[in-house]
Structure formats: structure tokens, C-alpha cells
């Protein structure tokens, strides 16, 4: 149990009755990265240059029409937004059809895996305001990548994959904290829960894949002691969508 700013929260293991709210939190937590990704991509110098060129082409082709210039520029911005949305929506759909389709079987029935929810007292009632999951990996077993962060897509392995012993490690995903309860240490508490779980299970390290627009998640990982060991742009979306969206994925790791 933790307390800050008169808000109390507790972290417990997921139960089947949490399914509806957890899926809702997961959807919102993934799709909230679309706009940050869009604005980050659109502000890239290359995209700014292309947008100005396209707008100018619209202005000329439209016979000095400012409306056509705006229309052409908006079309380019719309394409960038579509690419960003496709990346995150695609990840969300994949996870909802795999591990999130049956959380009980995917996590709780496997001793190497864990899934937790965080509750807070909201208006006199305990409500789920956060969640996190860890999937244990043994030996050379590979993970599904995204990452996203929190979600994120992950890329190939690194030298740290050659851990001592059986090479087991935990991969953290689905970490979401609802907006009103951010910046009150709940994210750190969930991360620590995952680290403690990995230590208990004998995992050598904890791995988190985070997409570049997730600046708060990246800062949290660095604050706790994670280091970046890899970076790539494979989001499992159309490769041209990935290039236009300019979403990179960082693999953050911490040895336990």
C-alpha cells in the first residue's frame, strides 16, 4: 500500500472480474500514443520540408489558391496520422487476439508469468487505475515484439541475452496508469512489483520495449536504472508506414 497526495493505491494479482476494465485500460493506454507519435513525426525536419513543398505545389496547381495549398498540406498530415494510428492499432489488435484474449491462461496459469492491477480509492470505491504484466522467457525463447511501450515493439536480441544459468529473463508489457494517477509513484510501484517478481522467479533481468513517443515511460525506466541495449524501427506494420511515422523502439533492460 502506498500513499501520496491523500491518494491510496494497492497492487494485487489480476482476477477474472477485472477483464473488462483491464481491456479498456489497455486499449486507451495504447491508442493514447497515436497523437504524440503524430506530432513528433510531423515536426521532423524532413516532414516539414515535404509538407511545405506539397503545400506550395497545391498553391501553384490551384492557381494561387491558398485553399488548395492548405488542402494538399492537410492531406500529407492525414497520411502521417494514418501511419501512426495503424502502428498502434495493429499492435493493440495483435495483443488482444493473443495473450490478452485469455489473461488467466496466458499469465496466471504459468508460474513464470505475472499480471497485476493497481487499485485506488476513487469517490469511496476501489477502482482499477493501473496494470502491468511480466512474461518469463527461458533459454533461447523469443518474445513477441512491440512494442511498444508500454507497450512497444521489440527488436532482435542483444549480447545480454546470453545470461548466466538458463538465460531466463522477464519481459514487461501492458503497463498502464490512468492519467489522474500519474506522477504519484504508481508507475514506479508497478515497475518494482515486476522486478521483485522476476527476482523471486530467478530471472536474471527485466526487459521493457518502449516506443519513442513514450517519453514518460522512457524517463521512468532510466530513473529506476534501466539502460537502453537496442533500438530499431520494426513495428510489424507496413515498412513504409513505419518509415513515415518515424516510430523507433528502444529495448530497456535492468539486471536484477
Secondary structure, DSSP 8 states (H G I E B T S, - for coil): -EEETTEEEEEEE--GGGHHHHHHHHHHHHHTHHHHHHHHHHTSHHHHHHHHHHHHHHHHHTTS-HHHHHHHHHHHHHHHHHHHHHHHHHHHHHHHTTGGGGHIIIIITSTT-EEEEEEEEETTEEEEEEEEEEEEE-TT--------SSS----S--GGGS-STT--EEEEEEEEE-GGGTTSSHHHHHHHHHHHHHHHHT-SEEEEEEETT-HHHHHHHHHHT-EEEEEE---SS-HHHHHHHT--EEEEEEE-
